[in-house]
Amino acid sequence: QVQLVESGGGLVQPGGSLRLSCAASGSIFSINAMGWYRQAPGKQRELVATITSGGSTNYADSVKGRFTISRHNAKNTTYLLMNSLEPEDTAVYYCNADGKNTRGYRWDYWGKGTLVTVSS
């Protein structure tokens, strides 16, 4: 009973910026890690960035220095600020989170994705 809803995707020109949001709701006691993954046409889903409850981050080499992941724990929300976007960043971006529900059971859910298109 956890839902992840992404928002913020859209069309942006190369070199532009976009900010994605992912809000978790439902039977949440705690969230461990939250992250963003993406899947381009004809490719496998790949990790973009993750952030732990303590604020430790991890980025794919392809986005280091351009993307910044953050989270607002009180809102159960993670953000992905994407700067200097390139056409190669075009993909459906999926939010992922894992944690525990109020009964202490672990959960791991994915959002439905939001499309980011980088094109002139």
N, CA, C and O of each residue as an XYZ file, in Angstrom:
480
protein
N       0.825     -1.199      0.000
C       0.000      0.000      0.000
C       0.863      1.253      0.000
O       0.652      2.167      0.797
N       1.819      1.283     -0.888
C       2.668      2.451     -1.063
C       2.580      2.879     -2.517
O       2.674      2.060     -3.430
N       2.403      4.138     -2.708
C       2.326      4.692     -4.046
C       3.425      5.726     -4.241
O       3.701      6.537     -3.358
N       4.036      5.682     -5.393
C       5.042      6.658     -5.775
C       4.543      7.375     -7.015
O       4.211      6.742     -8.017
N       4.491      8.673     -6.946
C       3.981      9.467     -8.051
C       5.038     10.454     -8.495
O       5.448     11.328     -7.731
N       5.477     10.310     -9.737
C       6.468     11.214    -10.298
C       5.789     12.384    -10.994
O       4.654     12.280    -11.459
N       6.495     13.476    -11.053
C       6.024     14.637    -11.783
C       7.224     15.457    -12.227
O       8.330     15.292    -11.712
N       6.996     16.331    -13.179
C       8.032     17.241    -13.620
C       8.634     16.937    -14.967
O       9.435     17.723    -15.474
N       8.275     15.825    -15.559
C       8.814     15.497    -16.865
C       8.240     16.394    -17.939
O       7.254     17.100    -17.725
N       8.868     16.353    -19.089
C       8.413     17.167    -20.193
C       9.475     17.320    -21.250
O      10.459     16.581    -21.285
N       9.259     18.289    -22.109
C      10.171     18.580    -23.204
C      11.077     19.738    -22.825
O      10.613     20.773    -22.348
N      12.362     19.555    -23.038
C      13.333     20.593    -22.727
C      14.409     20.598    -23.801
O      14.728     19.555    -24.373
N      14.966     21.766    -24.071
C      16.021     21.884    -25.057
C      17.354     21.426    -24.498
O      17.567     21.489    -23.287
N      18.253     20.968    -25.351
C      19.588     20.619    -24.885
C      20.229     21.783    -24.137
O      20.145     22.934    -24.564
N      20.864     21.467    -23.024
C      21.456     22.487    -22.186
C      20.516     23.035    -21.141
O      20.938     23.770    -20.248
N      19.260     22.691    -21.238
C      18.275     23.174    -20.299
C      18.234     22.367    -19.022
O      19.021     21.442    -18.823
N      17.306     22.732    -18.164
C      17.168     22.093    -16.865
C      15.742     21.626    -16.641
O      14.793     22.154    -17.220
N      15.620     20.632    -15.794
C      14.328     20.094    -15.440
C      14.429     19.529    -14.033
O      15.466     18.992    -13.645
N      13.363     19.649    -13.282
C      13.337     19.142    -11.919
C      12.205     18.133    -11.765
O      11.033     18.463    -11.943
N      12.569     16.922    -11.440
C      11.599     15.868    -11.225
C      11.305     15.714     -9.740
O      12.175     15.922     -8.894
N      10.079     15.352     -9.441
C       9.672     15.108     -8.070
C       9.032     13.739     -7.972
O       8.407     13.266     -8.922
N       9.187     13.109     -6.830
C       8.560     11.828     -6.564
C       8.066     11.834     -5.134
O       8.855     11.939     -4.194
N       6.774     11.722     -4.975
C       6.161     11.727     -3.654
C       5.633     10.342     -3.315
O       4.886      9.743     -4.088
N       6.026      9.849     -2.168
C       5.561      8.553     -1.688
C       4.423      8.745     -0.700
O       4.435      9.670      0.112
N       3.451      7.868     -0.779
C       2.327      7.937      0.137
C       1.812      6.530      0.405
O       2.131      5.593     -0.327
N       1.024      6.390      1.448
C       0.460      5.104      1.792
C       0.909      4.622      3.152
O       1.146      5.410      4.068
N       1.020      3.304      3.265
C       1.383      2.684      4.536
C       2.892      2.752      4.743
O       3.609      1.767      4.565
N       3.342      3.918      5.116
C       4.773      4.170      5.271
C       5.107      4.409      6.734
O       4.539      5.287      7.383
N       6.024      3.625      7.231
C       6.606      3.906      8.525
C       7.942      4.613      8.352
O       8.242      5.584      9.048
N       8.718      4.123      7.436
C      10.002      4.734      7.160
C      10.406      4.429      5.728
O       9.976      3.439      5.137
N      11.226      5.286      5.194
C      11.797      5.092      3.875
C      13.302      5.023      4.020
O      13.919      5.892      4.635
N      13.882      3.993      3.454
C      15.330      3.851      3.490
C      15.960      4.648      2.349
O      16.432      5.768      2.542
N      15.957      4.064      1.186
C      16.551      4.727      0.038
C      15.477      5.133     -0.963
O      14.446      4.473     -1.095
N      15.733      6.203     -1.648
C      14.911      6.634     -2.758
C      15.843      6.866     -3.936
O      17.008      7.221     -3.760
N      15.330      6.667     -5.112
C      16.196      6.839     -6.257
C      15.450      7.032     -7.550
O      14.230      6.895     -7.637
N      16.232      7.355     -8.541
C      15.716      7.555     -9.883
C      16.426      6.618    -10.847
O      17.645      6.456    -10.797
N      15.654      6.015    -11.714
C      16.148      5.164    -12.774
C      15.529      5.641    -14.072
O      14.508      6.328    -14.066
N      16.137      5.284    -15.166
C      15.582      5.688    -16.444
C      15.722      4.573    -17.463
O      16.593      3.709    -17.361
N      14.844      4.620    -18.438
C      14.862      3.639    -19.504
C      14.608      4.345    -20.825
O      13.539      4.914    -21.050
N      15.593      4.299    -21.678
C      15.485      4.862    -23.009
C      14.980      3.789    -23.965
O      15.109      2.599    -23.681
N      14.411      4.192    -25.089
C      13.914      3.215    -26.057
C      14.990      2.226    -26.478
O      16.091      2.620    -26.862
N      14.669      0.947    -26.406
C      15.602     -0.083    -26.810
C      16.700     -0.389    -25.816
O      17.586     -1.194    -26.104
N      16.662      0.228    -24.665
C      17.688      0.006    -23.659
C      17.087     -0.505    -22.360
O      15.887     -0.382    -22.114
N      17.949     -1.079    -21.540
C      17.519     -1.551    -20.240
C      17.426     -0.394    -19.252
O      18.062      0.645    -19.425
N      16.633     -0.595    -18.232
C      16.532      0.402    -17.193
C      17.866      0.523    -16.469
O      18.500     -0.482    -16.149
N      18.283      1.745    -16.216
C      19.556      1.984    -15.574
C      19.410      2.944    -14.405
O      18.502      3.775    -14.363
N      20.311      2.807    -13.478
C      20.324      3.690    -12.324
C      20.776      5.080    -12.729
O      21.712      5.240    -13.513
N      20.106      6.075    -12.191
C      20.493      7.459    -12.395
C      21.111      8.016    -11.118
O      22.243      8.500    -11.127
N      20.366      7.944    -10.030
C      20.850      8.463     -8.762
C      20.039      7.882     -7.626
O      18.854      7.593     -7.785
N      20.668      7.711     -6.489
C      19.983      7.252     -5.291
C      20.400      8.107     -4.110
O      21.456      8.739     -4.117
N      19.555      8.111     -3.104
C      19.853      8.841     -1.881
C      19.289      8.055     -0.707
O      18.142      7.607     -0.742
N      20.094      7.891      0.327
C      19.674      7.159      1.508
C      18.985      8.085      2.486
O      18.949      9.301      2.300
N      18.434      7.485      3.535
C      17.768      8.278      4.553
C      18.731      9.228      5.244
O      18.324     10.271      5.755
N      20.006      8.868      5.259
C      21.010      9.709      5.870
C      21.604     10.749      4.945
O      22.451     11.541      5.358
N      21.165     10.753      3.694
C      21.628     11.755      2.761
C      22.793     11.345      1.887
O      23.307     12.160      1.121
N      23.219     10.100      1.985
C      24.299      9.631      1.129
C      23.782      9.435     -0.289
O      22.725      8.836     -0.492
N      24.517      9.933     -1.258
C      24.074      9.889     -2.648
C      24.989      9.049     -3.512
O      26.162      8.841     -3.200
N      24.426      8.577     -4.597
C      25.170      7.812     -5.578
C      24.642      8.184     -6.953
O      23.432      8.274     -7.159
N      25.555      8.400     -7.893
C      25.171      8.822     -9.229
C      25.808      7.938    -10.280
O      26.916      7.431    -10.107
N      25.089      7.765    -11.364
C      25.684      7.147    -12.531
C      26.746      8.076    -13.096
O      26.619      9.298    -13.023
N      27.788      7.490    -13.655
C      28.869      8.307    -14.199
C      28.372      9.278    -15.266
O      28.907     10.378    -15.406
N      27.370      8.882    -16.001
C      26.882      9.691    -17.097
C      26.189     10.976    -16.655
O      26.003     11.888    -17.461
N      25.807     11.055    -15.381
C      25.083     12.231    -14.911
C      25.823     12.984    -13.817
O      25.355     14.029    -13.366
N      26.957     12.478    -13.387
C      27.709     13.142    -12.336
C      28.085     14.562    -12.751
O      28.551     14.799    -13.865
N      27.875     15.483    -11.842
C      28.171     16.874    -12.122
C      27.043     17.619    -12.790
O      27.069     18.848    -12.857
N      26.058     16.908    -13.283
C      24.925     17.540    -13.952
C      23.619     17.381    -13.177
O      22.796     18.295    -13.139
N      23.438     16.227    -12.566
C      22.207     15.937    -11.840
C      22.457     15.995    -10.342
O      23.551     15.684     -9.872
N      21.446     16.390     -9.608
C      21.512     16.421     -8.158
C      20.248     15.805     -7.579
O      19.137     16.237     -7.888
N      20.423     14.801     -6.745
C      19.287     14.183     -6.088
C      19.202     14.700     -4.658
O      20.220     14.906     -3.998
N      17.999     14.903     -4.199
C      17.773     15.359     -2.838
C      16.473     14.750     -2.334
O      15.733     14.127     -3.095
N      16.204     14.932     -1.065
C      14.950     14.429     -0.514
C      14.485     15.302      0.632
O      15.280     15.900      1.358
N      13.188     15.356      0.768
C      12.550     16.049      1.869
C      11.847     14.968      2.680
O      10.748     14.537      2.331
N      12.475     14.539      3.747
C      11.984     13.394      4.502
C      10.588     13.612      5.073
O       9.774     12.689      5.082
N      10.306     14.804      5.541
C       9.004     15.077      6.126
C       7.883     14.948      5.108
O       6.735     14.693      5.472
N       8.207     15.122      3.841
C       7.219     15.015      2.776
C       7.315     13.696      2.025
O       6.563     13.469      1.077
N       8.229     12.826      2.436
C       8.448     11.548      1.751
C       8.642     11.765      0.255
O       8.073     11.058     -0.577
N       9.440     12.737     -0.054
C       9.611     13.152     -1.434
C      11.084     13.223     -1.806
O      11.919     13.667     -1.017
N      11.387     12.783     -3.006
C      12.722     12.928     -3.548
C      12.646     13.772     -4.810
O      11.643     13.772     -5.523
N      13.729     14.488     -5.067
C      13.803     15.366     -6.215
C      15.044     15.037     -7.026
O      16.056     14.586     -6.489
N      14.948     15.264     -8.299
C      16.092     15.114     -9.185
C      16.195     16.375    -10.023
O      15.384     16.612    -10.919
N      17.200     17.177     -9.723
C      17.455     18.375    -10.496
C      18.417     18.015    -11.614
O      19.539     17.576    -11.364
N      17.979     18.199    -12.825
C      18.756     17.837    -13.990
C      19.182     19.100    -14.720
O      18.348     19.844    -15.238
N      20.467     19.330    -14.756
C      21.032     20.470    -15.460
C      21.819     19.995    -16.674
O      22.179     18.823    -16.783
N      22.073     20.918    -17.572
C      22.862     20.627    -18.773
C      22.366     19.376    -19.476
O      23.147     18.489    -19.824
N      21.085     19.318    -19.676
C      20.478     18.131    -20.269
C      20.943     17.915    -21.700
O      21.143     18.862    -22.462
N      21.106     16.669    -22.035
C      21.565     16.253    -23.347
C      20.516     15.359    -23.985
O      19.711     14.750    -23.280
N      20.512     15.270    -25.317
C      19.560     14.369    -25.965
C      19.643     12.941    -25.449
O      18.642     12.225    -25.425
N      20.835     12.527    -25.037
C      21.029     11.187    -24.512
C      20.314     10.963    -23.182
O      20.164      9.824    -22.740
N      19.876     12.036    -22.550
C      19.130     11.912    -21.304
C      17.664     11.591    -21.539
O      16.931     11.316    -20.589
N      17.235     11.622    -22.771
C      15.844     11.322    -23.095
C      15.491      9.905    -22.669
O      16.132      8.941    -23.088
N      14.476      9.791    -21.839
C      14.071      8.491    -21.313
C      12.837      8.665    -20.448
O      12.435      9.781    -20.118
N      12.254      7.552    -20.095
C      11.237      7.553    -19.058
C      11.954      7.402    -17.726
O      12.710      6.451    -17.526
N      11.723      8.317    -16.837
C      12.371      8.311    -15.537
C      11.434      7.740    -14.495
O      10.297      8.188    -14.345
N      11.928      6.745    -13.777
C      11.138      6.052    -12.777
C      11.679      6.327    -11.382
O      12.889      6.358    -11.161
N      10.776      6.522    -10.467
C      11.130      6.689     -9.072
C      11.042      5.346     -8.360
O      10.143      4.549     -8.628
N      11.966      5.107     -7.467
C      11.966      3.892     -6.666
C      12.221      4.242     -5.208
O      12.972      5.166     -4.896
N      11.587      3.494     -4.330
C      11.810      3.689     -2.908
C      11.610      2.376     -2.183
O      10.799      1.546     -2.594
N      12.345      2.192     -1.112
C      12.152      1.032     -0.269
C      12.135      1.472      1.183
O      12.749      2.472      1.555
N      11.431      0.718      1.983
C      11.325      1.065      3.386
C      10.526      0.029      4.137
O      10.458     -1.132      3.734
N       9.924      0.450      5.225
C       9.111     -0.434      6.048
C       7.739      0.185      6.266
O       7.597      1.402      6.390
N       6.730     -0.687      6.310
C       5.401     -0.198      6.620
C       5.208     -0.165      8.129
O       6.128     -0.453      8.893
N       4.005      0.189      8.542
C       3.745      0.353      9.965
C       3.779     -0.957     10.743
O       3.833     -0.945     11.973
N       3.747     -2.082     10.041
C       3.866     -3.386     10.700
C       5.296     -3.898     10.725
O       5.566     -4.980     11.246
N       6.205     -3.123     10.165
C       7.596     -3.507     10.178
C       8.043     -4.312      8.980
O       9.186     -4.765      8.934
N       7.166     -4.500      8.009
C       7.511     -5.268      6.826
C       8.127     -4.377      5.768
O       7.709     -3.234      5.582
N       9.114     -4.902      5.082
C       9.799     -4.149      4.061
C       8.982     -4.074      2.781
O       8.303     -5.027      2.399
N       9.060     -2.942      2.141
C       8.412     -2.765      0.851
C       9.375     -2.127     -0.130
O      10.354     -1.491      0.261
N       9.090     -2.302     -1.387
C       9.902     -1.766     -2.466
C       8.960     -1.504     -3.639
O       8.393     -2.435     -4.211
N       8.802     -0.248     -3.984
C       7.846      0.120     -5.018
C       8.467      1.025     -6.062
O       9.470      1.701     -5.834
N       7.829      1.006     -7.208
C       8.219      1.834     -8.335
C       7.064      2.733     -8.743
O       5.898      2.354     -8.640
N       7.402      3.915     -9.203
C       6.406      4.777     -9.791
C       6.134      4.364    -11.223
O       6.803      3.480    -11.759
N       5.168      4.993    -11.833
C       4.798      4.660    -13.203
C       5.685      5.333    -14.241
O       5.648      4.972    -15.417
N       6.468      6.291    -13.822
C       7.409      6.931    -14.717
C       6.923      8.257    -15.254
O       5.722      8.504    -15.359
N       7.871      9.101    -15.591
C       7.578     10.369    -16.234
C       8.560     10.559    -17.382
O       9.758     10.322    -17.232
N       8.053     10.980    -18.505
C       8.860     11.080    -19.713
C       9.616     12.392    -19.766
O       9.043     13.468    -19.594
N      10.906     12.282    -20.006
C      11.766     13.438    -20.219
C      12.292     13.368    -21.641
O      12.930     12.391    -22.033
N      12.021     14.400    -22.397
C      12.483     14.462    -23.775
C      13.374     15.677    -23.944
O      12.949     16.807    -23.705
N      14.599     15.445    -24.353
C      15.565     16.517    -24.567
C      15.792     16.626    -26.064
O      16.409     15.756    -26.679
N      15.293     17.689    -26.631
C      15.358     17.848    -28.077
C      15.235     19.318    -28.438
O      14.557     20.090    -27.761
N      15.906     19.686    -29.519
C      15.795     21.036    -30.036
C      14.708     21.137    -31.094
O      14.477     22.215    -31.641
